[in-house]
Every structure is written in C-alpha cells, then in structure tokens.
C-alpha cells in the first residue's frame, strides 16, 4: 500500500534534516539529500508500525470496527 506524505528538508551544517508534516515523530537526517530521503522513508514505516502496535495492544479484547477512511484536504 502506498501513502503520500509531505516531507520537509532543511540544511543543518553538513547534514540534511527531514521530517513529515502529517506524522509527528517521523524524522531523519543524512549527509546528502538523497540519504535523508531514504532515511525518512524508513522512519515513516517504523513510526506507523509502532503506532499500529500500540493501538493493537490498547484495543486487545475490545469490540471494535476497523475500516479504511478517505479524506480530501
């Protein structure tokens, strides 16, 4: 499944720093912009996996409805 996010990159001395506007906690750095991009993609995956695991534990044994929701902004 492919999702779109807004990545923001800024130069900090010798490093590129990247973060995602829509996903607090997803941030990365790299010596090159491409390295920062790849690192940020991995950070996004890890943050989403962590959020899912936390939610899974929180709702374990509860009667819940899971569904996909689409939002246009």
LUMVO-178276 format. One record per residue (C-alpha): x, y, z. Coordinates in steps of 0.02 Angstrom, whole numbers, plus 50000, padded with zeros to 5 digits. Each point is the difference from the previous one (the first is absolute). Layout:
<pts>
XYZ/...
</pts>
This chain:
<pts>
500005000050000/500685016849952/499645016050098/500495017949967/500745011650131/500785017249998/501864999050034/500925015750053/501905000949987/501185013150065/501875002050001/500884999850169/501855002449972/500664984349916/498364990650024/498274999649923/498584998650126/498314993449945/498314998150082/498204996549951/498675013350028/498594987450023/500924987450110/500775006350162/501524989950048/500524995749823/501655008949974/501704995849930/501665006949946/501314996649869/501605007049929/499155001749831/498225004449956/499754982849923/500664991650158/498805010350105/498554995349885/500354981550014/500235001350188/498365009450015/499074986649903/500634987150125/499535011250146/498225001749932/499834981149991/500664997750176/498875013450076/498444992949916/500464982350057/500265006350178/498335009450001/499114984449936/500804988950133/499545012250139/498205001049939/499914981149981/500504998050183/498795013650056/498494992149914/500414981750033/498424991050054/498895014949957/498594999649873/500585012149866/499635004149818/501505002349886/499735008449832/500945010249873/499565018449997/500385012349861/500265018650030/500255013649870/500935015250061/
</pts>
